[in-house]
Amino acid sequence: MAHRGPDDRGVEVLANQALVFGHLRLSILDLSPLGHQPMATPDRRTWIVYNGEVYNFREVRRELQSLGWHFRTESDTEVILAAYREWGLDAIPRFCGMFAFALWDETRQLLHLCRDRFGVKPLYFSIRDGMLAFASESKALNRAGHTARKVNPVSVAEFLQYGYISAPRSIFADVQTVRPGTVLTFDAALCARECEYWCARDLFDGEAATALRREIGALPDEQLLDRMESALQRAFEYRMVADVPVGLFLSGGIDSSLVATLLARRSGFKLNTYTIGYGESEFDETPYARAVAQAIGANHTELPVTARQAVDTAAEIAAIADEPIGDSSLVPTLLVSRLARQHVKVALSADGADELCGGYARYAYCGGFLQRQSRLARGLYYLAGEVLEQLPARWIEVAYGAARCGGPRFAAIGDKLRKFIRMSRAGSAFDAYDAVISEWSANQVAGLMRDPPANGIGARRAFESVQGTDPRDQFMHYDMTRYLPGDLLVKVDRASMFVSLEAREPFLDHEAARLAAVLPMKWKMRNGHNKYILRRILYRHLPVKLFERPKHGFSAPVGKWLRGPLCEVFREELAARRVREYGLLDVSVTEEAVDSFLAQGRDAPAPAAAWFLLQLQQWARHWLCEPRGSPTSTR
């Protein structure tokens, strides 16, 4: 894991040689040797290894100083130690930030593994042969021999359907992740106790959410906008806390434009912004990013990416991702991270705004489908789905191109219509939403896998765990607790940390999230616009023409890659002998899917679905079949 911390490293053997703490440091706060980890309290009774940032550490430190604590460093790490000694685990809810840490309490003989509220920072662990091992990436456990390299079939099924794996599962049967918002405490016998200090469900349900919803709903429009803007500005400013230069990934869309604009125009920061683009592709966003950067006076850097560069980068995914990642935007995220790392050590991303403020198109059209549940409306949806299903994918693309008459283009329209067809046949809210987020259906996954799991993946239970005031609250909670930490945050973490760049998520502030979650739905979706409240705030600072456009997403043209420069790799990785060797997929069903995709038949899988197959197989070749390194851990 040297890429995660090239600036310093340390190892301490503790608890009469029963515990080893190791740390690789990426120096962001207090660049002096005093920030070295593992770090201990002065009496050496409490130790920590820690990844991340507590942005409000100065406020917490001042409170601790008023209670008699003295500090020798300018780091947030020392503040966490002192806060734990003062308040125990009750200190954790006081922290605003992203963090994963292991804390050893010598007095109580307890080891605490803690992860931040939204799961921005990763934390994996395994227990084998009487030993607990933990790390920021499961590849560390894998290479050091702490996993048997047997996959969890439920995780494989979830990956094939959605392209990610939800906590606490990992791809390996004997590796788990600490769930976001929890502390996992182990005693000397490795008996575990989980404590949930924060829960995303409380953003939508419960007395506090109801009271805040009532308070927000009573505000006049401008006061509501002022309150939301102030909460976001505070959250964004916190993410600029660093002793090194900070940059921003800028796409020119609503989310990154709002972060850039509030920081530049309200907070006075001179920003360094970074964008990559695909030239003439429908996925290219560089003109929009350039216009926003010019408007706010940012130091802007662009990198035009050729198809060859992107494909070469895609070949690195298996080595970077210690578990299969189906999100093709890992490629541009890695490219923009490399670009930013040439200039800065910290970069702001803008994930989480969609889940908090209703940003995905599927929220609107799936919500609309559920609200129109009369027999006539359902019949019309079903009929539309039947008609669309009979059209070849190429015809749909051609018809869409003609219908838009040169207007703005939605990326991957064929995939969106395919999911609409599935949704039109759904009988419940969960079935409808599951249809629009699945690349392969549950039945298709069962057919694709050589040994499908006997038990389900728990998706329906997770979906129905929140009531909210609208089915779209369920959509957003589901994505906030599964898609966001399982896909988006894993992707950003692996891509950025692979090049020793710390990525921060300014929208994932728990106080700002409290406000966003309870906003009336009209402030999230209105008049055909998603993220309506964010648009209204941007209207105050930027000309509308700079950011009003269809949502692209930070995507990659994988369909063109798989049928073009990656076609040979695609065929080779999914050849019968390889499929048989790794033992994850059914040989004949996979072969049929590959042939259908390349022929672009009517029933061909979507590009993203084909990409999932390739990523699973490439991951298996890299992590199931290659020899491990020598175990280096101490019992």
N, C-alpha and C positions, 0 to 999 in steps of 0.2 A: 504493500500500500504506500510505497515511498512517494508516489505522485500526489498523495493527499497532504503530505507535509514535508517539503524538501528543506525547510529552514533549520530544523533542529530535531533531535530524537533523544529519548530517554527511556530507561528501564529501571524499575524498582522491584525487588523481591521482598514480599511482605508476609505477615501472618505466619512466622516460623517456616518460611519457604513453601507455604501452601497456596500462595497467591502471587501472581506476576502481573504487574501493570506495565504496559508499554505504550509509548506515544510518539507520533510523528507530527511535527508542528508546522503549520502554515501561519506565520506571524502576522497578525492583523492589529491587535491591541498590545501596547507595551512591547515594543520590538526588542527590548533589552534582554539579557540572559535571565533577568528576574521572572520572566514569563515562562520559564522552562517547566515542562511537565514530564512525569507525574509531579504534582504539587501537593504539599502537605500543610496542615496548620502548624504553628510554631512548636506545639508539643508532639507533633508527628503521630497523633492519634487518629487523624482523619486525612485520607488521601483521595485524590481525584485524577482521572484522565478524562479529557473533555474535548468535544468537537462542536464548534458553533459560536454563537455570540448571544450574550444577554445585553440587549441594547440599553436597558434602563439601569445598568449596573451602577452608574454614578448616583442615582437617586437612592438605590438600595444601600450603597456604601455610606451615604450621608446619614441614613437612618441608623445603620449599625454603628457609625462613629458616635452618634448621640447616645448610644447605649454602652459606650466605652471601648469599642473595638478600634484597633490601630492597624494600618495597612502599610506594607513596604513596597507594593507594586502598584502599577496603574492598570492592572489586568482585571477582567471580569471573572477570571478563574478563581482568584483569591476571594472575591466577593461571594461566589457560590459556596466556597468552603466555610467562610465565616457565617453566612446566612444559615447554612445547615446546622452549624454548632449552636446558633442562637435560637432557631425556630424548628429544627428538625425538618422533616419532609413538608411541613406546612410552609416552608420557605419557597417551594417551587411555584405555587400559584402567583407569587409576587413577581416572578421573572417574566419579562416581555422579550421574546426572542426565538431563536431556533437553536436547538441544542440536543445533543445526545451525550450522556456522560455515565461513567462508572465511578461510584463513590464508595470507598471502604471505610466503615466505622469500626475501628479497632476495639473500642470500648464495648460495643454491643455485639461484635463479631458478625456484622451484617454487611453484605454487598448489595448496593442499590444500583440498578440499571434504569436510567430515566431517559425519556424521549419527549420532545416538544409537542405542543398541542396538535399541530396539523401534520406532523411527521415530515418536516422539511429535512431533518437530518436522520440518517439511517442508523440502525443498531440491530445487529444480528447476534444470535447466540445458539450454541448447541450443547447438549449434555450427552457425553458418550464415555463409557467405561469409567464412571465415577468422576469425570472431569467436566467442569463448566468452562467453555471458551466463548469469548465475545469479541466482536470487531465491527468496524464501520462498513465493511464489505464482506460478503460471504466468501469471496475468492480467498480471503486470508484464512478462513476456516478450512476451505477446500484444499488449498496448497499445503497447509500445515498438517493435514491428515485428520482433521476433526469432523469429517463427514464421510459416510460410507459411499457417497456418490449414488445413492438410490433416490429416484425422483418421487415426489408426492403426486400421485395420479390426479388428485383433486386440483392441485396447482396447475398441472398440465392442461386439464379440461378448462379451467378458468382462463388460462392464457390463450388457448385456441379460440375461445368464445369472445373474449374482450381485449386481449393483448396485454394483460397485466396480471399480477398476482396480489391478492389482498392480505394484509396483516391479520393474524399473526403467522400465516403460512409463508414459506418460501418455496422455491422450486425443489429444494432438497427435502427428503422425508425427515431428516434428523436436524434440520436447521429451522429456527423460527425467528421472527422479528418481534421486538418490543413494540407493542401497539402504541400509536400516537396518544399523547395525553395521559400516559400511565407511568408508574414506577413499579418495576419488578424487583422484589427483595428476596435474596437468597441467604439462608443461614448456613452454618458450617456443614450441615448434612445435605446441602443443596436442595432443601425444601423451599419452594417458591411461594410468595404471596404477592398478588397483584393489587395495586392501589390506583384507582382512576382519579386523578386530580382535576381533570377537565373532560368534558364530553360535548361533541358537536351537536348532539341531540338537544341539549339545553338551549342552543341558539334558537330553536324553533318551537319547542314545547316547554311547558312548565310555567310556574307563577312569574318568574323573573321575565321570561320572554313575553308573556301576556301583558304584564305591566308596562314593559318598554314599548310593545306594539301599540298599546293604548296611548302612551305619551307621544310617540312619534306621529301617530295618526291624527293627533289634535293640532299639530303644528301647521301654520301657514306655509305655503310652498317655499318661499324664500328663506324662512327660518330653518326649514328642514334641510334645504340645500346648504345653508351655512353650516349647520351642525355636521352634516356628512362630510363636507369639504374640510372642515377643521379636523375631524377625526382622521381623515385620510392624510392630510398634510402632516399631522403629528406622526402617523405611522411611517410615512415616507421619510421624514427627517431622521427618525430613529435609525433607519437603514443606511444612513450616510455616516454613522458613527464609526470611525476607523482612524488608525494612525498611518494609513497607506492610501494611495489614490483609489477612487471609486468610479466605476463606469456604469453604463446602462445599455442593455439590449433594447434597441429601438426598432419596432416594426412599422411604426406609423399608424397602427390601429388604435382603438379607443384606449386600451389598458396602458400600454407603454407610453402613449402620448400624454395621458393624464399624469402619470408619474413624472415624466420629464417636465411637463408644463408647470405643475405645482412646485416642484423643486427649483426650477429656474426662475419662475415669475413671482412666486409668493415667498420662497425661502432664500432666493438670491444665490443659489449654487451655479457655478460655471460647470456645465456637464460635459463629460466625454461620452459620446454615443456611438454605437456600433451596429452595423447592419450587413447582412449578406443577401445576395439575390441570385436568381436563376435566369437572368437575361429576359428573353421574350416569353418565358413560361407564364402560365396563369397563376403560378405560385409566387411570382416575384413581387416584392413589396418595397423595393428600394426607392422608387420615386416618392412614395408617400412618406417614408421615413426621412428622406432628404428634405422634403418640404417642411416637416415639423421641426427638424433640427435647425433649419435656417430661421424659422419663425421665432425660436426661443434662444438663438445665438449659441448653440452648442458646438463643441469641437467634434465634428462628425467624421466617422471613418466608415467607408463601404468596401466590401469585398465581393466583386462579381465572381460567381462560381460556375465553372464549366461542368458539363455533364460528367466528364472524365474525373474531375476533382471530387465531385459528389460521390460517384461510384467507388472511387478509391477509398474515400472516407467510410463508406458503408461497409467495406471489407474489414474495417477495424472494430466493428460493433461487438462481435463475439468476444474479443479480448477485453474490451472495456466493460461490457455488461456482464456481471457475474451471475445474473439470471436473465432469461430471455426477455427482451423488451420489444414489444410489437409496434411501438410508436415510431414511425419513420422520421418524425421530426427530430429524433436523436441526431440525425446526420447534420442538419443545419445548426442545431444547438451546439454540436461539437465544433463546427466550423466557426461560428460566431464567438465561441469561447476562446478558441485559439487566437482569433483576431484580437479580442479584447485583452488577452493575457500578454500581448506584446507591449501593452501600454499601462495596464492597471492590474491590481491584485484582487480586487473585489468588483463584482458587477451585479446590478439589480436586474432581476427578471420581473415578469409581471403576471405570474400564474396566480390563480385563485379568484380573480375578478369575475370570471364567467360563472363559477360555482356560487359565488355570493350574490351576484347581481343579475342573474338570468341571462348569461351571454350566449349560450348555444342555441342555434336555430331549432334544435330538437325540442327545447323547452316550449317554444311557441307552438310548433305544429303538433306535437304530441299532446300538449295541454289542450289545444283546440279540438283535437280528435276526442279527447275524453269529455270535454264540455258539450259536445254535440252527439249525445247518446240516444237521440230519437231513432226510431226504426228507419225512417227515411234517410236521416243523415248517415247512419251506419251502412245502409244499403248503398248510398252513393260513394262512400269511402271504399267499400268492398268492390264496387263496380270499377272505380278508377284504378284500384290495385290490379284487378283482373286484366284490364286493358293494357296497362303499363307492362305487366309481366309478359305479355305476348310480343312485345317489341324487343328486337335485338339491342344490346347495349349501344352499338354504334349508331343505330337509328335515333336513339334518345339523345345522344350527344349532338348529332346533326340537327335534330329538331330544336333542341335547346339553343344552339348557336344561331339558328335562323330567328327564333322567337325573341331573343334578347335585342336584336336589331342594333348591334354595336354597343349596347349598354354594358354596365359592369357585369363581370362574370363571377359566378360562384365556383370555387374550386371543387372538383370531383362531384359534379351534379349527378352523374350516373349512380354513384354509391348512395347518395341521399335518396334518390327515387327508389332504389332497391329496398332500402330500409322502410320507406313509406309503404311499400307493398306489403311487407311483413306486418307492419303496424295495423294496416287496414283490416286485418283478420283477428286482432287481439280481442280477448274477452274481459280483460281486467286492466287496471292502471299499471300494475307491474308488468303484465304481458306486453302491453303497448310500449312501455319504456324499454323493456328488455329487448324488444324487437329493433328499436332504433339505435341501440348501443352495441349490439352483437354483430360481429363480422361473420361468424358461423353460428347457426342456431344450436341449442342444446342437443337436439336430435342429430344434427350433422356432426357435432363434436363426438358424440358417442360412436358414430360410424367411422370417424377418422382415426380414433385411438385404437391401438391394438388391445389395450386392457383398460377400458373406461372404468371410472370409479363407481362403486356401488352407491355412494352417498352423493348428494348434490353439493353445490358450492356455497349454499347459504345466501344466495343473492336475494331471494324473495323476502327472507326474514330481515335482512338488512334494510331493504326498501320499505317494509311495513313497520319498521321500528319507530318511525316519526309520523305524526299526523299533520302538523302544521295547520294552515288555514286554506290550503289549496294543493291539489296534486303536484303542482310544480315545486312546492316546498319539499316534497318527497324526492323529486328529481334532483334538486340541488343538494339536499343532505346526502343522498346516495352517492353522488359524484364527489362531494366533499370528503367523504369517509372511505371511498374505494378508488375511484378513478384518479383523484388528485394525488393521494399519497402512494398509490400503487403504480401509477403511470407517470404523470407529469413531473412529480418531485423526484422520483427515481431517475428519470431521464436527465433532468437538469443537474442533479447531484453528480451522476456518473460522468457526464460530458464536461462539466466545469472542473470538478476535482481531478479528472484525468490530466488536465493541463495546469493543475495547481492554481486554480481560480476559485475564489469563494463566491458563490451565487446566493443572493439574498432575495426574498420574496416580500416586497413592501405591502401587498394587499393582504397577506396572511398575518394580520395583527388581530389578536383576539378581541381587543376593544372595538376596533373598527368593524370587525365581523359581527359583533353583537348588534350594531345598528343596521348593517346591511341585511342581515338575515330576517329582521322583523319588518322591513319596509313593505308597505302595501304593494301588491303585485303590479299596480299601475306605474310604480316607480322603477320597476324592473323591465316590464314589457308594455309598450304603448304605441299605438299607431304604426305597427309594423317594425318598430325599433326595439332591439334588445339593449340591455344595460342602460336604460333610459336615464337613470339618475346620473350616471357617469358622463353621458353625453351632455346633460344639462349643465353639469359643472364645467365641462370643457367649453361649452358655448360662452361661458363667462371670460375665457382667456384666449381662445383660438378661433380663427374663421372656420365656419362649418365645413367649407370645401376641403379643408386639409385632412379631415378624418371621417367624413360621412361616406362610407363605401361598404360593400358586402364584406362579411367576415371571411377571411381566408384561412386563418390558423397558420401556425408555423409549420407548414407541411412540406412534403417532398413528392415529386412526381414518380412514385414507385411503379405505377403501371407501365410507364414508358421505359423505366430501367429494366424491369423484369422481362419485358418483351424485346428489349434492345441490348444494351451493353452488359446486363447481368443475366441474359437468357441462358448462356452456357453454364454459369454458376448455379442458377436456379435449377436447371435440369440435373446437373451433377449432384447437388446436395440432396435432391429428392428422388434420385435414382433408386431403383428397387433394392440394390445391394446395400446402399447407405441406410435406407429406411429400415431394412431388416437388421442391420448391424446395431443401430441405436435402440431399436425396440420400442419406440414411442408411438409410431403411427402404423396404421394398417396399410400394407403395401399396395393392394389393388385399388382401394378407395383413394389413396394419395396420388397414385399414378393417373387415375381418371380425372382428378381435380386439376393436376398440372396440365394435362393435355387439353382439358376444356378451357382453362384460363388462357393458354397460349393461342388456342384457336378462336378465342373470343366468341364462343357460342352463346346461345340464349341463356343457358343455365350456368355459365361460367362464374366462378367465384370472383368477388370484388378484388381489386388490387391489394387492398389492405389485408384481406383474408389470405391471399397467396403469400403476401409478405410475412404473415405470422408463421406460415409453414416453413418458409426459408429461415427465419430467425430461430425457430425452435430447433431445426436440424443443425444450423451452424453453431448454436449454443451447445448442443449435445456433442458435436465433434470436438469442440474446444474444451469443455469442462467434464464430460463423462469419459472421454477416451484418451486424452493426453495424460502422460505420466505426471504425478504430483512432484512437488519439491520435497525435500527432506523435512520431516517434522522438526520444529525448532522450539516447541513449547516445553515448559517445565511443569512437572506435576507438583 
